[in-house]
Structures are given as C-alpha cells and as structure tokens.
C-alpha cells in the first residue's frame, strides 16, 4: 500500500493565522474606502444681486448655500474649519467658511452658509464683459473637509472628501441653471 504523508499541523495553523492577519490588514483599507464615499454636496440657493455698468463689467452677488456632508461610515466623521472657494476662470471671487463640526455615523450633516461673490479680483481684460452680455456666468467651486472618521474611539482614519462644482448662473432670470 502507498504510504500517506503525515499532515503538517504547523503548516495548517500558519495558513489560518495568515488569513486572519490578512483580513485585519484589509479592515483599515475598507474603512478608508467607505470614507472615500463621504461626499460633500453644495446646493446653492438663489439670492443673487447683480450690479453691472457699461464702463467696467462687474458682478456682485450673494449665495445662500446649503452644504450636505454625507457620512456613509459606521463611525462619526469629525472635521475642522474649512473653506469653500468660488472662482471665475481661475480667479477667486468669493469664499465661505464651514465651521468645525461632526457628522454622525451613517447620517447626513446639513450646514447653511452665506457666500458673498464679487468680481473685484477679476482683471479688466478678461472675457467677463462677453460672459455678462451672453447672460450666463460660469463659476467653479472647490471645497475640502479635513477630518477623521472615529471608529469605536480606537481607530481613526483620515481621508478628506473634496467637492468640485461648476455653477452656471442665468443673469437675466437671476437663477442658477446648473
């Protein structure tokens, strides 16, 4: 009869230990992946005041904005003071401060902010006059929340969500189109 080789118990135990260790290494990666799904959404409500003159094209407006921080993690997301910046063709035209806060686990934190926007920093040789005459003004916004997800007061993962939006403002109707 053919002899059977003895089963090496130490080899089996090592495989089980390495599988356990591998799953423990994946846990922080999974929580970071969940944090990557944290989204900061900005819904800009209208509150636009437009000033334009024939000598020098300019704009001045106010946005009442609602920012929603959606936390899909199983731990709370604590974030520090942050800034949302609005730009016209790369030039900053306004910014809003988001105060330090936290979003509870698997919930959405809504924050109301007021943003003042003005074309004072835009150079006079830009395409501002043609954009104002076309009736559509395009702004971009960028925001980032620096914070951490706290799981069981033991694990803290850092993955700051970012927001980039393009906003098209209809100057004739004084509403946001997109």
DALINDA-V181457 format. One record per pair of residues at least 4 apart in sequence whose C-alpha atoms are under 7 Angstrom apart, sorted by the first residue. I is the first residue (numbers start at 1). J is the second residue. D is the distance in whole Angstrom. If there is no record, write none. Layout:
[[I	J	D] [I	J	D]]
//
This chain:
[[8	12	7] [9	13	6] [10	14	6] [11	15	6] [12	16	6] [13	17	6] [14	18	6] [15	19	6] [16	20	6] [17	21	6] [18	22	6] [19	23	6] [20	24	6] [21	25	6] [22	26	6] [23	27	6] [26	30	6] [27	31	6] [28	32	6] [29	33	6] [30	34	6] [31	35	6] [32	36	6] [32	157	7] [32	159	7] [33	37	7] [34	72	7] [34	73	6] [35	73	6] [35	159	6] [36	159	7] [36	161	7] [37	72	7] [38	70	5] [38	71	5] [38	72	6] [38	161	6] [39	69	6] [39	70	5] [39	161	6] [40	67	7] [40	68	6] [40	69	5] [40	70	6] [40	161	7] [40	162	7] [40	163	6] [41	67	6] [41	68	5] [41	69	7] [41	163	7] [42	65	7] [42	66	6] [42	67	4] [42	68	6] [43	65	6] [43	66	5] [43	67	6] [44	63	6] [44	64	6] [44	65	4] [44	66	6] [45	63	6] [45	64	5] [45	65	6] [46	63	6] [46	64	6] [46	175	6] [46	176	7] [47	62	6] [47	63	5] [47	64	6] [48	61	5] [48	62	5] [48	63	6] [48	174	6] [49	60	6] [49	61	5] [49	62	7] [50	59	6] [50	60	5] [50	61	6] [51	58	7] [51	59	5] [51	60	6] [52	57	6] [52	58	5] [52	59	6] [53	57	6] [57	128	7] [57	129	5] [58	119	5] [59	118	6] [59	119	5] [60	117	6] [60	118	4] [60	119	7] [61	116	6] [61	117	5] [61	118	6] [62	115	6] [62	116	5] [62	117	6] [63	114	6] [63	115	5] [63	116	6] [64	113	6] [64	114	5] [64	115	6] [65	112	6] [65	113	5] [65	114	6] [66	110	7] [66	111	6] [66	112	5] [66	113	6] [67	110	6] [67	111	5] [67	112	6] [68	108	6] [68	109	6] [68	110	4] [68	111	6] [69	103	7] [69	108	5] [69	109	5] [69	110	6] [70	107	6] [70	108	4] [70	109	6] [71	77	7] [71	103	6] [71	105	6] [71	106	5] [71	107	5] [71	108	6] [72	105	7] [72	106	5] [72	107	7] [73	105	6] [73	106	5] [74	105	5] [74	106	6] [74	151	7] [75	105	5] [75	149	6] [75	150	5] [75	151	5] [76	102	7] [76	103	6] [76	104	5] [76	105	4] [76	149	6] [76	150	5] [77	102	5] [77	103	5] [77	104	6] [77	147	7] [77	148	6] [77	149	4] [77	150	6] [78	101	6] [78	102	4] [78	103	6] [78	147	5] [78	148	6] [78	149	6] [79	100	6] [79	101	6] [79	102	6] [79	145	6] [79	146	6] [79	147	4] [79	148	7] [80	99	7] [80	100	4] [80	101	7] [80	145	7] [80	146	6] [80	147	6] [81	98	6] [81	99	5] [81	100	4] [82	97	6] [82	98	5] [82	99	7] [82	144	7] [82	145	6] [83	95	7] [83	96	6] [83	97	5] [83	98	6] [83	143	6] [84	95	5] [84	96	5] [84	97	6] [84	141	7] [84	142	6] [84	143	4] [85	92	7] [85	94	6] [85	95	4] [85	96	7] [85	141	5] [85	142	5] [85	143	6] [86	92	6] [86	93	6] [86	94	5] [86	95	6] [86	139	7] [86	140	6] [86	141	4] [86	142	7] [87	91	5] [87	92	4] [87	93	5] [87	94	7] [87	139	6] [87	140	5] [87	141	6] [88	92	6] [88	93	6] [88	138	7] [88	139	5] [88	140	7] [91	121	7] [91	122	6] [93	117	5] [93	118	5] [93	119	6] [93	121	6] [94	115	7] [94	116	6] [94	117	4] [94	118	6] [95	115	6] [95	116	7] [96	113	7] [96	114	7] [96	115	5] [103	107	7] [103	108	6] [103	109	5] [127	131	6] [128	132	6] [129	133	6] [130	134	6] [131	135	7] [131	136	6] [131	137	6] [132	136	6] [132	137	6] [135	170	6] [135	171	5] [135	172	6] [136	168	6] [136	169	5] [136	170	5] [136	171	6] [137	168	6] [137	169	5] [137	170	7] [138	166	7] [138	167	6] [138	168	5] [138	169	6] [139	166	6] [139	167	5] [139	168	6] [140	165	6] [140	166	4] [140	167	6] [141	164	6] [141	165	5] [141	166	6] [142	163	6] [142	164	5] [142	165	7] [143	162	6] [143	163	5] [143	164	7] [144	160	7] [144	161	6] [144	162	4] [144	163	6] [145	160	5] [145	161	6] [145	162	7] [146	160	5] [147	158	6] [147	160	6] [148	156	6] [148	157	5] [148	158	5] [148	159	7] [149	156	6] [149	157	5] [149	158	7] [150	155	6] [150	156	5] [150	157	7] [151	155	5] [151	156	6] [167	178	6] [168	176	6] [168	177	5] [168	178	5] [169	175	6] [169	176	4] [169	177	6] [170	174	6] [170	175	5] [170	176	6] [170	177	6]]
//
